Amino acid sequence: MSIDSPSPVLVWFRDDHRLGDNPALAAAAATGSQVLCFAVCDDSEDVRPLGGAARWWLHGSLKALGETLERAGSRLALFKGPTLSVVERIAQETGASAIYWNRRYGAAEIALDSTVKKRLTEGGLKAHSFNGRLLHEPWDIVNQAGKPFQVFTPYLKAVRTRGMTAPRPAPKPLLGGAWPSTLRDIMVPLEGLGLEPSSPDWAGGLRSAWQLGEQAARASLRDFLNAGLEGYAENRDRPALSGTSRLSPHLRFGEISPRQIWLAVTSRVAEHPGSAHDAEKYLNEIVWRDFSYQLLHFHPHLPVRSHSSRFDGFPWIDAPGTLQAWQRGRTGYPIVDAGMRQLWQTGWMHNRVRMITASFLVKHLLTDWREGEAWFWDTLVDADPANNAFSWQWVAGSGPDSAPFHRIFNPVTQGEKFDPEGDYVRAFVPELADLPHAFIHKPWEAPPGVLGAAGITLGETYPAPIVPHGPARERALQAFRSLRGPGQEEHS
């Protein structure tokens, strides 16, 4: 920067890839200074590396953010290298007077951000951080004793009694600035980040399933309000229907904020009061996301260690073959296999089916929940550090406010209840497409003539169940009893 030029300010983007309701960007723009926007890709930092599907989404999300910033009068500079040294160098070479970012809530992210802030402020740079990810900060919603909640229902009630901060409009226009040429050796093009898969390119199904970026997120929200909100309370459990918003990956990468969703949904209810019940059910899911982040913030071990110490001695079975069958959607249980194949093809799975597939892995196969958490982390486009870990511990019964372990989903009755016509199974397990719906969730019970007419040979064209439900359920209960000690009753 020229010595006569006013100092620019920096905006560091991290999982907040939008202009609207972006408090860090809004605060930077309000200074009236030139705003230099950047993101850093650091594969060496201690923060958990993104899985493959999330890296694919990040590529498209950064591309869309860059295009949006250019339309607003700025640009997005991309850097690759150790975060601390890169950000320090950016601050030094640009002569910036301040840096703005939105907060993160995992322990490793907090530690990194704290180190960056300390080093920058010691060098005379002002550092400002904001809540751009949640409805409320994890430390803002507490019980009467001033402690964070461990149970969702009272947390939800506490949130419902508070006001909601209105989302901020996107700053228009942005006063962009020029980046110093001295930073070119660490500035890289988007393709240089190496986020998209190659050799092989497995992301074709993801590309056909999703539109990425802030505009796509807003369009998805509008579509949901117009066609999906009404009936949401019932339809959200039916995987064959378009009964959910599918906004989770947009939220994961901050292409839309929870406050924007909250305002849009409550405004819709004001215009259409009949949708109030469905809207309440939907907004509860947004609050559940905040609750997950509160738990992660105060219990940073959630992704790696059972919250309940009683599960430290659980007799998990290490069986790579059955784990692989689950991962590939070859368990012989159609609703489980449909979910796992939907995940592999599209990078997403319907929430009801996430619970069914997770229960099957942990309880029918007695596979450590961390194996499932890691697979979802790698294959979900919405793999979220809080939701993913808490949800797996919730299903396993080892987390705070979790479902009891002895609640073991029967994959046949779950399929018959939530996919009664078998449309979801037929969409993702095409080898069963011609099977009558009476047998679509239990093909092993179909008479030989019915199987033959459908072109199915169990064990060849479609696998027989890798474990029988009844004995697998009893095995799981016996494993759980081993944790409880003699003389304690089981409630089922």
Secondary structure as a PSIPRED ss2 file (coil, helix, strand):
# PSIPRED VFORMAT (PSIPRED V4.0)

   1 M C   1.000  0.000  0.000
   2 S C   1.000  0.000  0.000
   3 I C   1.000  0.000  0.000
   4 D C   1.000  0.000  0.000
   5 S C   1.000  0.000  0.000
   6 P C   1.000  0.000  0.000
   7 S C   1.000  0.000  0.000
   8 P C   1.000  0.000  0.000
   9 V E   0.000  0.000  1.000
  10 L E   0.000  0.000  1.000
  11 V E   0.000  0.000  1.000
  12 W E   0.000  0.000  1.000
  13 F C   1.000  0.000  0.000
  14 R C   1.000  0.000  0.000
  15 D C   1.000  0.000  0.000
  16 D C   1.000  0.000  0.000
  17 H C   1.000  0.000  0.000
  18 R C   1.000  0.000  0.000
  19 L C   1.000  0.000  0.000
  20 G C   1.000  0.000  0.000
  21 D C   1.000  0.000  0.000
  22 N C   1.000  0.000  0.000
  23 P H   0.000  1.000  0.000
  24 A H   0.000  1.000  0.000
  25 L H   0.000  1.000  0.000
  26 A H   0.000  1.000  0.000
  27 A H   0.000  1.000  0.000
  28 A H   0.000  1.000  0.000
  29 A H   0.000  1.000  0.000
  30 A H   0.000  1.000  0.000
  31 T C   1.000  0.000  0.000
  32 G C   1.000  0.000  0.000
  33 S C   1.000  0.000  0.000
  34 Q C   1.000  0.000  0.000
  35 V E   0.000  0.000  1.000
  36 L E   0.000  0.000  1.000
  37 C E   0.000  0.000  1.000
  38 F E   0.000  0.000  1.000
  39 A E   0.000  0.000  1.000
  40 V E   0.000  0.000  1.000
  41 C E   0.000  0.000  1.000
  42 D C   1.000  0.000  0.000
  43 D C   1.000  0.000  0.000
  44 S C   1.000  0.000  0.000
  45 E C   1.000  0.000  0.000
  46 D C   1.000  0.000  0.000
  47 V C   1.000  0.000  0.000
  48 R C   1.000  0.000  0.000
  49 P C   1.000  0.000  0.000
  50 L C   1.000  0.000  0.000
  51 G C   1.000  0.000  0.000
  52 G H   0.000  1.000  0.000
  53 A H   0.000  1.000  0.000
  54 A H   0.000  1.000  0.000
  55 R H   0.000  1.000  0.000
  56 W H   0.000  1.000  0.000
  57 W H   0.000  1.000  0.000
  58 L H   0.000  1.000  0.000
  59 H H   0.000  1.000  0.000
  60 G H   0.000  1.000  0.000
  61 S H   0.000  1.000  0.000
  62 L H   0.000  1.000  0.000
  63 K H   0.000  1.000  0.000
  64 A H   0.000  1.000  0.000
  65 L H   0.000  1.000  0.000
  66 G H   0.000  1.000  0.000
  67 E H   0.000  1.000  0.000
  68 T H   0.000  1.000  0.000
  69 L H   0.000  1.000  0.000
  70 E H   0.000  1.000  0.000
  71 R H   0.000  1.000  0.000
  72 A C   1.000  0.000  0.000
  73 G C   1.000  0.000  0.000
  74 S C   1.000  0.000  0.000
  75 R C   1.000  0.000  0.000
  76 L E   0.000  0.000  1.000
  77 A E   0.000  0.000  1.000
  78 L E   0.000  0.000  1.000
  79 F E   0.000  0.000  1.000
  80 K E   0.000  0.000  1.000
  81 G C   1.000  0.000  0.000
  82 P C   1.000  0.000  0.000
  83 T H   0.000  1.000  0.000
  84 L H   0.000  1.000  0.000
  85 S H   0.000  1.000  0.000
  86 V H   0.000  1.000  0.000
  87 V H   0.000  1.000  0.000
  88 E H   0.000  1.000  0.000
  89 R H   0.000  1.000  0.000
  90 I H   0.000  1.000  0.000
  91 A H   0.000  1.000  0.000
  92 Q H   0.000  1.000  0.000
  93 E H   0.000  1.000  0.000
  94 T H   0.000  1.000  0.000
  95 G C   1.000  0.000  0.000
  96 A C   1.000  0.000  0.000
  97 S C   1.000  0.000  0.000
  98 A E   0.000  0.000  1.000
  99 I E   0.000  0.000  1.000
 100 Y E   0.000  0.000  1.000
 101 W E   0.000  0.000  1.000
 102 N E   0.000  0.000  1.000
 103 R C   1.000  0.000  0.000
 104 R C   1.000  0.000  0.000
 105 Y C   1.000  0.000  0.000
 106 G C   1.000  0.000  0.000
 107 A H   0.000  1.000  0.000
 108 A H   0.000  1.000  0.000
 109 E H   0.000  1.000  0.000
 110 I H   0.000  1.000  0.000
 111 A H   0.000  1.000  0.000
 112 L H   0.000  1.000  0.000
 113 D H   0.000  1.000  0.000
 114 S H   0.000  1.000  0.000
 115 T H   0.000  1.000  0.000
 116 V H   0.000  1.000  0.000
 117 K H   0.000  1.000  0.000
 118 K H   0.000  1.000  0.000
 119 R H   0.000  1.000  0.000
 120 L H   0.000  1.000  0.000
 121 T H   0.000  1.000  0.000
 122 E H   0.000  1.000  0.000
 123 G C   1.000  0.000  0.000
 124 G C   1.000  0.000  0.000
 125 L C   1.000  0.000  0.000
 126 K E   0.000  0.000  1.000
 127 A E   0.000  0.000  1.000
 128 H E   0.000  0.000  1.000
 129 S E   0.000  0.000  1.000
 130 F E   0.000  0.000  1.000
 131 N C   1.000  0.000  0.000
 132 G C   1.000  0.000  0.000
 133 R C   1.000  0.000  0.000
 134 L C   1.000  0.000  0.000
 135 L C   1.000  0.000  0.000
 136 H C   1.000  0.000  0.000
 137 E C   1.000  0.000  0.000
 138 P C   1.000  0.000  0.000
 139 W C   1.000  0.000  0.000
 140 D C   1.000  0.000  0.000
 141 I C   1.000  0.000  0.000
 142 V E   0.000  0.000  1.000
 143 N C   1.000  0.000  0.000
 144 Q C   1.000  0.000  0.000
 145 A C   1.000  0.000  0.000
 146 G C   1.000  0.000  0.000
 147 K C   1.000  0.000  0.000
 148 P E   0.000  0.000  1.000
 149 F C   1.000  0.000  0.000
 150 Q C   1.000  0.000  0.000
 151 V C   1.000  0.000  0.000
 152 F H   0.000  1.000  0.000
 153 T H   0.000  1.000  0.000
 154 P H   0.000  1.000  0.000
 155 Y H   0.000  1.000  0.000
 156 L H   0.000  1.000  0.000
 157 K H   0.000  1.000  0.000
 158 A H   0.000  1.000  0.000
 159 V H   0.000  1.000  0.000
 160 R H   0.000  1.000  0.000
 161 T C   1.000  0.000  0.000
 162 R C   1.000  0.000  0.000
 163 G C   1.000  0.000  0.000
 164 M C   1.000  0.000  0.000
 165 T C   1.000  0.000  0.000
 166 A C   1.000  0.000  0.000
 167 P C   1.000  0.000  0.000
 168 R C   1.000  0.000  0.000
 169 P C   1.000  0.000  0.000
 170 A C   1.000  0.000  0.000
 171 P C   1.000  0.000  0.000
 172 K C   1.000  0.000  0.000
 173 P C   1.000  0.000  0.000
 174 L C   1.000  0.000  0.000
 175 L C   1.000  0.000  0.000
 176 G C   1.000  0.000  0.000
 177 G C   1.000  0.000  0.000
 178 A C   1.000  0.000  0.000
 179 W C   1.000  0.000  0.000
 180 P C   1.000  0.000  0.000
 181 S H   0.000  1.000  0.000
 182 T H   0.000  1.000  0.000
 183 L H   0.000  1.000  0.000
 184 R C   1.000  0.000  0.000
 185 D C   1.000  0.000  0.000
 186 I C   1.000  0.000  0.000
 187 M E   0.000  0.000  1.000
 188 V C   1.000  0.000  0.000
 189 P C   1.000  0.000  0.000
 190 L H   0.000  1.000  0.000
 191 E H   0.000  1.000  0.000
 192 G H   0.000  1.000  0.000
 193 L H   0.000  1.000  0.000
 194 G C   1.000  0.000  0.000
 195 L C   1.000  0.000  0.000
 196 E C   1.000  0.000  0.000
 197 P C   1.000  0.000  0.000
 198 S C   1.000  0.000  0.000
 199 S C   1.000  0.000  0.000
 200 P C   1.000  0.000  0.000
 201 D C   1.000  0.000  0.000
 202 W C   1.000  0.000  0.000
 203 A C   1.000  0.000  0.000
 204 G H   0.000  1.000  0.000
 205 G H   0.000  1.000  0.000
 206 L H   0.000  1.000  0.000
 207 R H   0.000  1.000  0.000
 208 S H   0.000  1.000  0.000
 209 A H   0.000  1.000  0.000
 210 W C   1.000  0.000  0.000
 211 Q C   1.000  0.000  0.000
 212 L C   1.000  0.000  0.000
 213 G C   1.000  0.000  0.000
 214 E H   0.000  1.000  0.000
 215 Q H   0.000  1.000  0.000
 216 A H   0.000  1.000  0.000
 217 A H   0.000  1.000  0.000
 218 R H   0.000  1.000  0.000
 219 A H   0.000  1.000  0.000
 220 S H   0.000  1.000  0.000
 221 L H   0.000  1.000  0.000
 222 R H   0.000  1.000  0.000
 223 D H   0.000  1.000  0.000
 224 F H   0.000  1.000  0.000
 225 L H   0.000  1.000  0.000
 226 N H   0.000  1.000  0.000
 227 A H   0.000  1.000  0.000
 228 G H   0.000  1.000  0.000
 229 L C   1.000  0.000  0.000
 230 E C   1.000  0.000  0.000
 231 G C   1.000  0.000  0.000
 232 Y H   0.000  1.000  0.000
 233 A H   0.000  1.000  0.000
 234 E H   0.000  1.000  0.000
 235 N H   0.000  1.000  0.000
 236 R C   1.000  0.000  0.000
 237 D C   1.000  0.000  0.000
 238 R C   1.000  0.000  0.000
 239 P C   1.000  0.000  0.000
 240 A C   1.000  0.000  0.000
 241 L C   1.000  0.000  0.000
 242 S C   1.000  0.000  0.000
 243 G C   1.000  0.000  0.000
 244 T C   1.000  0.000  0.000
 245 S C   1.000  0.000  0.000
 246 R C   1.000  0.000  0.000
 247 L C   1.000  0.000  0.000
 248 S H   0.000  1.000  0.000
 249 P H   0.000  1.000  0.000
 250 H H   0.000  1.000  0.000
 251 L H   0.000  1.000  0.000
 252 R H   0.000  1.000  0.000
 253 F C   1.000  0.000  0.000
 254 G C   1.000  0.000  0.000
 255 E C   1.000  0.000  0.000
 256 I C   1.000  0.000  0.000
 257 S C   1.000  0.000  0.000
 258 P H   0.000  1.000  0.000
 259 R H   0.000  1.000  0.000
 260 Q H   0.000  1.000  0.000
 261 I H   0.000  1.000  0.000
 262 W H   0.000  1.000  0.000
 263 L H   0.000  1.000  0.000
 264 A H   0.000  1.000  0.000
 265 V H   0.000  1.000  0.000
 266 T H   0.000  1.000  0.000
 267 S H   0.000  1.000  0.000
 268 R H   0.000  1.000  0.000
 269 V H   0.000  1.000  0.000
 270 A H   0.000  1.000  0.000
 271 E H   0.000  1.000  0.000
 272 H C   1.000  0.000  0.000
 273 P H   0.000  1.000  0.000
 274 G H   0.000  1.000  0.000
 275 S H   0.000  1.000  0.000
 276 A H   0.000  1.000  0.000
 277 H H   0.000  1.000  0.000
 278 D H   0.000  1.000  0.000
 279 A H   0.000  1.000  0.000
 280 E H   0.000  1.000  0.000
 281 K H   0.000  1.000  0.000
 282 Y H   0.000  1.000  0.000
 283 L H   0.000  1.000  0.000
 284 N H   0.000  1.000  0.000
 285 E H   0.000  1.000  0.000
 286 I H   0.000  1.000  0.000
 287 V H   0.000  1.000  0.000
 288 W H   0.000  1.000  0.000
 289 R H   0.000  1.000  0.000
 290 D H   0.000  1.000  0.000
 291 F H   0.000  1.000  0.000
 292 S H   0.000  1.000  0.000
 293 Y H   0.000  1.000  0.000
 294 Q H   0.000  1.000  0.000
 295 L H   0.000  1.000  0.000
 296 L H   0.000  1.000  0.000
 297 H H   0.000  1.000  0.000
 298 F H   0.000  1.000  0.000
 299 H C   1.000  0.000  0.000
 300 P C   1.000  0.000  0.000
 301 H C   1.000  0.000  0.000
 302 L C   1.000  0.000  0.000
 303 P C   1.000  0.000  0.000
 304 V C   1.000  0.000  0.000
 305 R C   1.000  0.000  0.000
 306 S C   1.000  0.000  0.000
 307 H C   1.000  0.000  0.000
 308 S C   1.000  0.000  0.000
 309 S H   0.000  1.000  0.000
 310 R H   0.000  1.000  0.000
 311 F H   0.000  1.000  0.000
 312 D H   0.000  1.000  0.000
 313 G H   0.000  1.000  0.000
 314 F C   1.000  0.000  0.000
 315 P C   1.000  0.000  0.000
 316 W C   1.000  0.000  0.000
 317 I C   1.000  0.000  0.000
 318 D C   1.000  0.000  0.000
 319 A C   1.000  0.000  0.000
 320 P H   0.000  1.000  0.000
 321 G H   0.000  1.000  0.000
 322 T H   0.000  1.000  0.000
 323 L H   0.000  1.000  0.000
 324 Q H   0.000  1.000  0.000
 325 A H   0.000  1.000  0.000
 326 W H   0.000  1.000  0.000
 327 Q H   0.000  1.000  0.000
 328 R C   1.000  0.000  0.000
 329 G C   1.000  0.000  0.000
 330 R C   1.000  0.000  0.000
 331 T C   1.000  0.000  0.000
 332 G C   1.000  0.000  0.000
 333 Y C   1.000  0.000  0.000
 334 P H   0.000  1.000  0.000
 335 I H   0.000  1.000  0.000
 336 V H   0.000  1.000  0.000
 337 D H   0.000  1.000  0.000
 338 A H   0.000  1.000  0.000
 339 G H   0.000  1.000  0.000
 340 M H   0.000  1.000  0.000
 341 R H   0.000  1.000  0.000
 342 Q H   0.000  1.000  0.000
 343 L H   0.000  1.000  0.000
 344 W H   0.000  1.000  0.000
 345 Q H   0.000  1.000  0.000
 346 T H   0.000  1.000  0.000
 347 G C   1.000  0.000  0.000
 348 W C   1.000  0.000  0.000
 349 M C   1.000  0.000  0.000
 350 H C   1.000  0.000  0.000
 351 N H   0.000  1.000  0.000
 352 R H   0.000  1.000  0.000
 353 V H   0.000  1.000  0.000
 354 R H   0.000  1.000  0.000
 355 M H   0.000  1.000  0.000
 356 I H   0.000  1.000  0.000
 357 T H   0.000  1.000  0.000
 358 A H   0.000  1.000  0.000
 359 S H   0.000  1.000  0.000
 360 F H   0.000  1.000  0.000
 361 L H   0.000  1.000  0.000
 362 V H   0.000  1.000  0.000
 363 K H   0.000  1.000  0.000
 364 H H   0.000  1.000  0.000
 365 L C   1.000  0.000  0.000
 366 L C   1.000  0.000  0.000
 367 T C   1.000  0.000  0.000
 368 D C   1.000  0.000  0.000
 369 W H   0.000  1.000  0.000
 370 R H   0.000  1.000  0.000
 371 E H   0.000  1.000  0.000
 372 G H   0.000  1.000  0.000
 373 E H   0.000  1.000  0.000
 374 A H   0.000  1.000  0.000
 375 W H   0.000  1.000  0.000
 376 F H   0.000  1.000  0.000
 377 W H   0.000  1.000  0.000
 378 D H   0.000  1.000  0.000
 379 T H   0.000  1.000  0.000
 380 L C   1.000  0.000  0.000
 381 V C   1.000  0.000  0.000
 382 D C   1.000  0.000  0.000
 383 A C   1.000  0.000  0.000
 384 D C   1.000  0.000  0.000
 385 P C   1.000  0.000  0.000
 386 A C   1.000  0.000  0.000
 387 N H   0.000  1.000  0.000
 388 N H   0.000  1.000  0.000
 389 A H   0.000  1.000  0.000
 390 F H   0.000  1.000  0.000
 391 S H   0.000  1.000  0.000
 392 W H   0.000  1.000  0.000
 393 Q H   0.000  1.000  0.000
 394 W H   0.000  1.000  0.000
 395 V H   0.000  1.000  0.000
 396 A H   0.000  1.000  0.000
 397 G C   1.000  0.000  0.000
 398 S C   1.000  0.000  0.000
 399 G C   1.000  0.000  0.000
 400 P C   1.000  0.000  0.000
 401 D C   1.000  0.000  0.000
 402 S C   1.000  0.000  0.000
 403 A C   1.000  0.000  0.000
 404 P C   1.000  0.000  0.000
 405 F C   1.000  0.000  0.000
 406 H C   1.000  0.000  0.000
 407 R C   1.000  0.000  0.000
 408 I C   1.000  0.000  0.000
 409 F C   1.000  0.000  0.000
 410 N C   1.000  0.000  0.000
 411 P H   0.000  1.000  0.000
 412 V H   0.000  1.000  0.000
 413 T H   0.000  1.000  0.000
 414 Q H   0.000  1.000  0.000
 415 G H   0.000  1.000  0.000
 416 E H   0.000  1.000  0.000
 417 K H   0.000  1.000  0.000
 418 F H   0.000  1.000  0.000
 419 D C   1.000  0.000  0.000
 420 P C   1.000  0.000  0.000
 421 E C   1.000  0.000  0.000
 422 G C   1.000  0.000  0.000
 423 D H   0.000  1.000  0.000
 424 Y H   0.000  1.000  0.000
 425 V H   0.000  1.000  0.000
 426 R H   0.000  1.000  0.000
 427 A H   0.000  1.000  0.000
 428 F H   0.000  1.000  0.000
 429 V C   1.000  0.000  0.000
 430 P H   0.000  1.000  0.000
 431 E H   0.000  1.000  0.000
 432 L H   0.000  1.000  0.000
 433 A C   1.000  0.000  0.000
 434 D C   1.000  0.000  0.000
 435 L C   1.000  0.000  0.000
 436 P C   1.000  0.000  0.000
 437 H C   1.000  0.000  0.000
 438 A C   1.000  0.000  0.000
 439 F C   1.000  0.000  0.000
 440 I C   1.000  0.000  0.000
 441 H C   1.000  0.000  0.000
 442 K C   1.000  0.000  0.000
 443 P H   0.000  1.000  0.000
 444 W H   0.000  1.000  0.000
 445 E H   0.000  1.000  0.000
 446 A C   1.000  0.000  0.000
 447 P C   1.000  0.000  0.000
 448 P H   0.000  1.000  0.000
 449 G H   0.000  1.000  0.000
 450 V H   0.000  1.000  0.000
 451 L H   0.000  1.000  0.000
 452 G H   0.000  1.000  0.000
 453 A H   0.000  1.000  0.000
 454 A C   1.000  0.000  0.000
 455 G C   1.000  0.000  0.000
 456 I C   1.000  0.000  0.000
 457 T C   1.000  0.000  0.000
 458 L E   0.000  0.000  1.000
 459 G C   1.000  0.000  0.000
 460 E C   1.000  0.000  0.000
 461 T C   1.000  0.000  0.000
 462 Y E   0.000  0.000  1.000
 463 P C   1.000  0.000  0.000
 464 A C   1.000  0.000  0.000
 465 P C   1.000  0.000  0.000
 466 I C   1.000  0.000  0.000
 467 V C   1.000  0.000  0.000
 468 P C   1.000  0.000  0.000
 469 H H   0.000  1.000  0.000
 470 G H   0.000  1.000  0.000
 471 P H   0.000  1.000  0.000
 472 A H   0.000  1.000  0.000
 473 R H   0.000  1.000  0.000
 474 E H   0.000  1.000  0.000
 475 R H   0.000  1.000  0.000
 476 A H   0.000  1.000  0.000
 477 L H   0.000  1.000  0.000
 478 Q H   0.000  1.000  0.000
 479 A H   0.000  1.000  0.000
 480 F H   0.000  1.000  0.000
 481 R H   0.000  1.000  0.000
 482 S H   0.000  1.000  0.000
 483 L H   0.000  1.000  0.000
 484 R H   0.000  1.000  0.000
 485 G C   1.000  0.000  0.000
 486 P C   1.000  0.000  0.000
 487 G C   1.000  0.000  0.000
 488 Q C   1.000  0.000  0.000
 489 E C   1.000  0.000  0.000
 490 E C   1.000  0.000  0.000
 491 H C   1.000  0.000  0.000
 492 S C   1.000  0.000  0.000
